[in-house]
Amino acid sequence: MNRKQGLHAAGGVLLLVLGTLLIYASSLGFRERRYVAETGPCRVAINVVQKAGLPDTAEAGSVVLFHGLAANKTIMNYLAHAFADQGLRVFVPDLPGHGRSAGPFSPNQAEACSLAIVRGLAARGLIVPDKTILAGHSMGGAIALRIAPRIRPAGVIAISPAPMQTAHGVSQENLLYSGTPPVVPNTLILVGQFEPQWLAANAQDLAATSSDTTAEFIRVPYNSHVSVLFSPAVAAQCQAWAARVLHLPQADRLPNRANLFGALLGLGGILLLAGPFLSEALGKKPQEEVSPAKVPSAWRTVVEFAAVSLAIVAVLRYWVPLRLLPLFEGNYLASFFLLAGIVLLLLHPKLAQSQFAAKRGILLGAVFAGFLLHLLITGWLELSVTSAWLSLQRWTRFPVFFLGAFLFLYALEAMLGPATAERAAQRVVFSLLLLAIAWLALSVGVFYLRSSEILLVLMSPYFALFFILYRIGAQSVRRLSGSTAATAVFGAILLTGVCLVLFPVS
């Protein structure tokens, strides 16, 4: 390890230490207990968050807080702390197929389990319905609205609720739930300023259906669909509504967001450590790359990627080869990778064959690097902001998804050609363009071919960030290993890991 790499490693360790201290600081003053609850057909993990030192009683008031699609109870911690700061006891479940709760997931199963959870808590005296607020984000917001008429809680807070009607450009295929429920008294519906217009407009329509003067709709400035979970403005609105509905004193403070800043510092630290680590795992000096067959021109590559991606999306409307992969909407993405990879490789058989060879040590190094980075990142996220550590149920999905991801990324690497220091930035940008083309084709499937795979659109920001970081790392792996296969293996491990974290288990 040279001096520059040593400084990077030292900086990475320092950021991880600082991040850990911030994460620890964010938990001070709160008590969190974890349970596994059996509620009818559901077995779910539940966190109970409460201000430290307060009596464990339902009389002060409670909140049942539901997360959104592809989220989990951990990512709701900031809002849970905001309610707990008011002396409320907050119950945050992992819905089926999310976080630490086993599958299978379906929207109807999530709603049924949510209703069973609330009724079970009430039956055990852990909550009193008329002293309880049902709250949720996105899918969880829709669930809170839907089960409220059957619970009659003190109030409801729906943050960016998922649309439940075909209006403002939302098609029937993209609805998790169909049919708007009656809005109960004391319902607050919040959306961020930068939410998709179709979501915000449907939420506003929902609030307008209520003739009760206690129902309100508020659009919170400078917030997106995800940032609302960490927004002081949203937390303040939630506290004010809870104080009004449950007759509490006005909150005098907001919880800190130290865990969010700690998570970002730690991720920065891991990225700083990644460079020296890859160098040690794959060899300190770049390997000489075998001369491949002729690489297609940039224009031809763009045209082929666009044509193949659109053709595969059209095929997937009628046939999803990995439909039996038990991953909600993830089986569609895995099928896309599989078919697109096969077709692209068949278009360039000599190119694919000429780059397939890889030294055993280099290939093992890429496997080791991919898995270790995955475990470091998911472990850190689990510690800080969101449940990301894969359960055994998710690991069993790994081999099938990995196959599709590998074929697609191998085709991408082969068509990009050798990695050289002179054209490193150009190569990374061009690879991101090709990935963007593939994702735009998937979006065409959602909006125009009615594929119903709405998660691919909702999670586009996460995948965009992942692909940027992955392509920078893949450039280093290709340059160090000189191997297309090793680079594709490294990327497929990381891509599969991200998808297994994000897509619910079905």
C-alpha positions in Angstrom: 0.0 0.0 0.0 1.5 3.3 -1.1 1.4 6.6 0.8 -1.7 7.9 -1.0 -3.6 4.7 -0.4 -2.5 4.7 3.2 -3.9 8.3 3.6 -7.2 7.2 2.0 -7.5 4.2 4.3 -6.7 6.4 7.4 -9.3 8.9 6.3 -11.9 6.1 5.8 -11.3 4.7 9.3 -11.6 8.2 10.8 -14.9 8.8 9.0 -16.2 5.5 10.3 -15.3 6.3 13.8 -17.0 9.8 13.6 -20.0 8.2 12.0 -20.3 5.6 14.8 -20.2 8.3 17.5 -22.9 10.3 15.7 -25.1 7.2 15.4 -24.6 6.5 19.1 -25.5 10.1 20.0 -28.8 9.9 18.1 -30.0 7.0 20.3 -29.4 8.8 23.6 -32.6 9.6 25.5 -34.7 6.9 23.8 -35.4 3.3 24.7 -36.0 0.8 21.9 -37.2 -2.7 22.3 -37.6 -5.4 19.6 -40.2 -8.1 19.5 -41.5 -10.7 17.0 -45.3 -10.7 17.1 -47.6 -13.5 16.0 -50.8 -11.8 14.7 -53.2 -14.2 13.0 -51.5 -15.2 9.7 -48.6 -12.8 10.2 -45.3 -13.1 12.0 -43.7 -9.7 12.1 -40.8 -7.9 13.7 -41.8 -4.8 15.7 -39.8 -2.0 17.3 -41.3 -0.2 20.3 -39.7 3.3 20.7 -40.2 5.3 23.8 -38.6 8.2 25.6 -36.2 6.9 28.2 -37.5 7.1 31.8 -41.2 7.2 31.0 -43.6 4.6 32.4 -44.5 1.8 30.0 -48.2 2.5 29.7 -50.8 3.0 27.0 -52.6 5.8 28.8 -50.3 8.6 27.6 -51.1 7.8 24.0 -49.5 5.7 21.2 -48.6 5.8 17.6 -48.5 2.8 15.2 -46.2 3.8 12.3 -46.2 1.9 9.0 -43.3 2.1 6.5 -43.6 2.2 2.7 -43.0 -0.3 0.0 -39.4 -1.6 -0.1 -38.7 0.2 3.2 -38.6 -1.1 6.8 -39.0 -0.1 10.4 -35.5 1.2 10.9 -35.8 3.9 8.2 -38.8 5.3 10.2 -36.6 6.0 13.3 -36.5 9.8 12.9 -40.3 10.1 12.8 -40.6 7.5 15.6 -38.3 9.7 17.8 -40.3 12.8 17.0 -43.5 11.1 18.4 -41.6 9.5 21.3 -40.3 12.9 22.3 -43.9 13.8 23.1 -44.2 11.0 25.6 -45.9 8.7 23.1 -45.2 5.0 22.8 -44.4 4.2 19.1 -44.9 0.8 17.5 -43.1 0.3 14.2 -43.6 -3.0 12.5 -41.7 -4.5 9.6 -44.5 -5.5 7.2 -44.4 -8.9 5.6 -41.4 -9.4 3.2 -39.7 -6.3 4.5 -36.8 -5.8 6.9 -36.7 -8.6 9.5 -40.2 -9.9 8.7 -40.5 -13.0 6.6 -42.5 -13.1 3.4 -44.6 -13.5 1.4 -45.4 -9.9 0.6 -48.4 -8.7 -1.3 -50.2 -5.4 -0.9 -53.3 -7.1 0.4 -51.2 -9.2 2.9 -49.5 -6.1 4.2 -52.9 -4.4 4.8 -54.3 -7.5 6.4 -51.3 -7.9 8.7 -51.4 -4.2 9.6 -55.0 -4.5 10.7 -54.2 -7.6 12.7 -51.2 -5.9 14.3 -53.3 -2.9 15.5 -56.2 -5.2 16.7 -53.7 -7.4 18.5 -52.0 -4.5 20.3 -55.5 -3.2 21.3 -56.6 -6.7 22.5 -53.5 -6.9 24.7 -54.0 -3.5 26.2 -50.8 -2.2 24.6 -52.7 0.6 22.9 -56.0 2.3 23.4 -57.6 3.1 20.0 -59.1 6.5 21.0 -55.6 7.5 22.3 -53.7 6.1 19.3 -52.6 7.7 16.0 -52.2 5.6 12.9 -49.4 7.0 10.8 -47.5 5.8 7.7 -45.5 6.8 4.7 -46.3 5.9 1.0 -47.8 2.4 1.0 -47.9 2.7 4.8 -49.8 5.9 4.5 -52.4 4.2 2.3 -52.6 1.4 4.8 -53.2 3.8 7.7 -56.0 5.4 5.8 -57.5 2.1 4.8 -57.6 0.4 8.2 -58.6 3.5 10.1 -62.4 3.2 9.5 -62.2 -0.3 11.1 -60.1 0.9 14.1 -61.6 4.3 14.8 -58.3 5.8 16.1 -57.9 9.2 17.6 -56.3 10.4 14.3 -54.4 9.5 11.2 -51.2 11.0 9.6 -50.7 9.8 6.0 -47.3 11.0 4.6 -47.1 10.8 0.8 -49.8 8.1 0.7 -49.7 5.8 -2.3 -52.5 6.6 -4.9 -55.6 4.5 -4.7 -57.5 5.7 -7.7 -56.9 6.0 -11.5 -56.5 9.8 -11.8 -53.8 12.3 -12.7 -51.9 9.8 -15.0 -52.0 6.8 -12.6 -53.1 3.6 -14.4 -54.9 0.7 -12.7 -51.8 -1.5 -13.1 -49.7 0.8 -11.0 -52.1 0.9 -8.0 -51.1 -1.1 -4.9 -54.7 -0.6 -3.7 -57.8 0.2 -5.6 -60.7 2.2 -4.1 -60.3 5.2 -1.8 -61.4 4.7 1.8 -63.6 7.1 3.8 -61.4 9.7 5.5 -61.9 9.5 9.3 -62.0 12.6 11.5 -58.6 14.1 12.5 -56.8 13.0 9.4 -53.7 14.8 8.2 -52.3 14.2 4.7 -48.8 15.5 4.0 -46.9 15.5 0.8 -43.5 17.0 -0.1 -43.1 19.9 -2.6 -41.0 17.7 -4.9 -43.2 14.6 -4.9 -44.3 13.3 -8.3 -47.3 15.3 -9.4 -49.5 12.2 -9.9 -48.9 11.3 -6.2 -49.5 14.8 -4.8 -52.6 15.4 -6.8 -54.2 12.1 -5.8 -53.4 12.8 -2.1 -55.0 16.2 -2.4 -58.1 14.7 -4.0 -58.3 12.2 -1.2 -58.3 14.9 1.4 -61.0 16.8 -0.5 -63.3 13.8 -0.4 -63.7 14.4 3.4 -66.6 16.6 4.6 -65.1 16.6 8.1 -63.5 19.9 8.9 -60.8 18.2 11.0 -59.2 16.7 7.9 -56.3 18.6 6.4 -54.0 18.5 3.4 -50.5 20.2 3.7 -47.8 20.4 1.1 -44.4 20.6 2.9 -41.8 22.8 1.0 -38.4 21.6 -0.1 -39.2 17.9 0.4 -39.2 14.8 -1.8 -40.7 11.4 -1.4 -37.8 10.1 0.6 -36.6 13.2 2.3 -39.9 13.5 4.2 -38.7 10.6 6.4 -35.8 12.8 7.7 -37.4 16.2 7.4 -37.7 18.5 10.5 -40.6 20.3 8.9 -42.5 17.0 8.5 -41.6 15.9 12.0 -42.9 19.3 13.4 -46.2 18.9 11.5 -46.6 15.4 12.9 -45.8 16.6 16.4 -48.3 19.4 16.1 -51.0 17.1 14.9 -50.4 14.6 17.6 -50.5 17.3 20.2 -53.8 18.6 18.8 -55.5 15.2 18.5 -54.3 13.7 21.7 -54.5 16.9 23.7 -50.8 17.0 24.5 -48.6 20.0 25.3 -46.9 21.4 22.2 -43.6 19.8 21.5 -40.6 22.0 22.4 -37.9 20.2 20.4 -37.2 18.0 17.4 -35.1 14.8 17.5 -31.6 15.2 16.0 -30.6 13.6 12.7 -27.2 12.5 13.9 -27.7 9.0 12.7 -28.3 10.2 9.1 -25.2 12.3 9.1 -23.3 9.5 10.7 -24.5 7.1 8.1 -23.3 9.4 5.3 -19.9 9.8 7.0 -19.5 6.1 7.4 -20.5 5.4 3.7 -17.9 8.0 2.7 -15.3 6.2 4.9 -16.1 2.8 3.3 -15.7 4.4 -0.2 -12.3 5.8 0.8 -11.3 2.3 2.0 -12.6 0.6 -1.1 -9.7 1.9 -3.3 -6.8 0.5 -1.2 -8.8 -2.6 -0.5 -9.4 -3.4 -4.2 -5.7 -2.8 -4.9 -4.8 -5.3 -2.3 -7.4 -7.9 -3.3 -6.7 -7.8 -7.1 -3.0 -7.0 -7.2 -1.0 -3.8 -6.6 -0.1 -3.5 -10.3 -2.7 -3.5 -13.2 -2.8 -6.8 -15.1 -2.2 -6.9 -18.8 -5.5 -7.4 -20.6 -5.9 -10.0 -23.3 -6.6 -8.2 -26.6 -10.3 -8.7 -27.3 -12.0 -9.1 -30.7 -13.1 -5.9 -32.3 -15.2 -3.8 -30.0 -18.3 -2.2 -31.6 -18.4 1.6 -32.2 -20.0 3.8 -29.6 -22.9 4.6 -31.9 -23.6 1.0 -32.7 -23.4 0.1 -29.0 -25.9 2.8 -28.1 -28.3 1.7 -30.8 -28.0 -2.0 -29.9 -28.5 -1.3 -26.2 -31.7 0.8 -26.9 -33.1 -1.7 -29.4 -32.4 -4.7 -27.2 -33.7 -3.1 -24.1 -37.0 -2.0 -25.7 -37.4 -5.4 -27.3 -36.9 -7.2 -24.0 -39.4 -4.9 -22.2 -41.9 -5.8 -24.9 -41.3 -9.5 -24.5 -41.6 -9.2 -20.7 -45.1 -8.0 -21.1 -46.1 -11.5 -22.1 -43.4 -13.7 -20.7 -41.3 -13.3 -17.6 -38.9 -16.2 -17.5 -37.9 -15.7 -13.8 -41.5 -15.1 -12.6 -41.1 -17.9 -10.0 -38.2 -16.1 -8.4 -39.9 -15.0 -5.1 -39.0 -11.4 -5.1 -41.7 -8.8 -5.5 -41.1 -7.0 -8.9 -37.4 -8.1 -8.5 -38.2 -11.2 -10.7 -39.1 -8.8 -13.5 -35.8 -6.9 -13.3 -33.8 -10.2 -13.0 -35.6 -11.4 -16.1 -34.7 -8.2 -17.9 -31.0 -8.6 -17.0 -31.0 -12.2 -18.1 -32.7 -11.8 -21.5 -30.9 -8.6 -22.4 -27.5 -10.1 -21.4 -28.1 -13.2 -23.5 -29.2 -11.2 -26.6 -26.3 -8.8 -26.4 -23.8 -11.6 -26.0 -25.4 -13.5 -29.0 -25.0 -10.3 -31.1 -21.2 -10.4 -30.4 -20.2 -14.0 -29.8 -16.5 -13.6 -30.7 -16.2 -10.5 -28.5 -17.8 -12.3 -25.6 -15.6 -15.4 -26.1 -12.4 -13.5 -26.4 -12.8 -11.8 -23.0 -14.2 -14.7 -20.9 -10.8 -16.1 -19.7 -9.7 -15.0 -16.2 -7.0 -16.2 -13.9 -8.3 -18.1 -10.9 -6.6 -15.9 -8.3 -8.0 -12.7 -10.0 -11.5 -14.2 -10.2 -11.4 -15.3 -6.5 -10.1 -11.8 -5.6 -13.1 -10.2 -7.4 -15.5 -12.5 -5.6 -13.9 -11.7 -2.2 -14.0 -8.0 -2.9 -17.6 -8.0 -4.0 -18.9 -9.9 -1.1 -16.8 -8.0 1.5 -17.9 -4.6 0.2 -21.5 -5.8 0.2 -21.3 -6.9 3.8 -19.5 -3.7 4.9 -22.1 -1.4 3.3 -25.2 -3.4 4.3 -23.8 -3.8 7.8 -23.2 -0.1 8.1 -26.6 0.8 6.8 -28.1 -1.7 9.3 -26.3 0.0 12.1 -27.4 3.5 11.0 -30.4 4.2 8.9 -32.1 1.2 7.3 -32.4 -2.5 7.6 -30.0 -3.8 4.9 -28.5 -7.0 6.4 -29.8 -9.9 4.3 -31.8 -12.5 6.0 -31.4 -16.2 5.1 -34.7 -15.9 3.1 -33.1 -13.2 0.9 -29.8 -15.0 0.5 -31.7 -18.0 -1.0 -32.7 -15.7 -3.9 -29.1 -14.7 -4.6 -28.0 -17.3 -7.1 -30.8 -16.8 -9.6 -30.7 -13.0 -9.5 -26.8 -13.2 -9.7 -27.0 -15.2 -13.0 -29.1 -12.5 -14.7 -27.0 -9.7 -13.4 -23.8 -11.4 -14.4 -24.8 -11.9 -18.0 -26.0 -8.4 -18.4 -22.9 -6.8 -16.8 -20.6 -9.1 -18.7 -22.2 -8.0 -22.0 -21.8 -4.4 -20.8 -18.1 -4.8 -19.9 -17.3 -6.6 -23.2 -18.9 -3.9 -25.3 -17.1 -1.2 -23.4 -13.7 -2.7 -24.3 -10.5 -2.5 -22.3 -10.1 0.0 -19.5 -7.2 2.4 -19.8 -6.1 5.3 -17.6 -6.3 7.7 -20.6 -10.0 7.1 -21.2 -11.2 6.2 -17.7 -13.7 9.1 -17.2 -15.0 8.8 -20.8 -15.6 5.1 -20.3 -17.4 5.6 -17.0 -19.7 8.2 -18.5 -20.4 6.1 -21.5 -21.3 3.1 -19.4 -23.7 5.2 -17.3 -25.3 6.3 -20.6 -25.9 2.7 -21.6 -27.4 1.9 -18.1 -29.6 5.0 -18.3 -30.9 3.8 -21.7 -31.7 0.4 -20.2 -33.6 2.0 -17.3 -35.5 4.3 -19.6 -36.7 1.3 -21.5 -37.9 -0.2 -18.2 -39.7 3.0 -17.5 -41.4 2.9 -21.0 -42.6 -0.6 -19.9 -44.2 0.9 -16.8 -45.8 3.9 -18.3 -46.7 2.9 -21.8 -46.8 -1.0 -21.9 -48.5 -1.1 -18.5 -46.0 -3.6 -17.0 -47.2 -2.6 -13.5 -43.5 -2.7 -12.2 -43.9 0.7 -10.5 -41.0 0.0 -8.0 -38.5 0.3 -10.9 -39.6 3.9 -11.3 -40.0 4.7 -7.6 -36.5 3.3 -6.8 -34.8 5.0 -9.7 -32.8 7.5 -7.5 -31.4 4.6 -5.4 -30.3 2.7 -8.6 -28.9 5.9 -10.1 -26.7 6.4 -7.1 -25.7 2.8 -7.0 -24.8 2.6 -10.7 -22.6 5.8 -10.5 -20.6 4.3 -7.5 -20.5 0.9 -9.1 -19.2 2.1 -12.4 -16.4 4.0 -10.7 -15.5 0.8 -8.8 -15.8 -1.4 -11.9 -13.4 0.8 -13.7 -10.8 0.2 -11.0 -11.5 -3.5 -11.0 -11.2 -3.8 -14.7 -8.0 -1.8 -14.8 -6.4 -3.8 -11.9 -7.6 -7.3 -13.0 -7.5 -6.9 -16.8 -10.5 -9.3 -16.8 -14.0 -8.7 -18.1 -15.3 -11.8 -16.3 -13.8 -10.7 -12.9 -15.3 -7.2 -13.3 -18.7 -8.6 -14.2 -18.6 -11.0 -11.2 -17.7 -8.1 -8.9 -20.5 -5.9 -10.2 -23.1 -8.7 -10.2 -22.5 -9.5 -6.6 -23.0 -5.8 -5.6 -26.0 -5.4 -7.9 -27.7 -8.5 -6.7 -27.1 -7.5 -3.1 -28.7 -4.1 -3.7 -31.7 -5.6 -5.3 -32.2 -8.2 -2.5 -32.1 -5.3 0.0 -34.7 -3.2 -1.9 -37.2 -5.6 -3.3 -39.7 -7.2 -0.9 -39.6 -11.0 -0.4 -42.7 -12.4 -2.1 
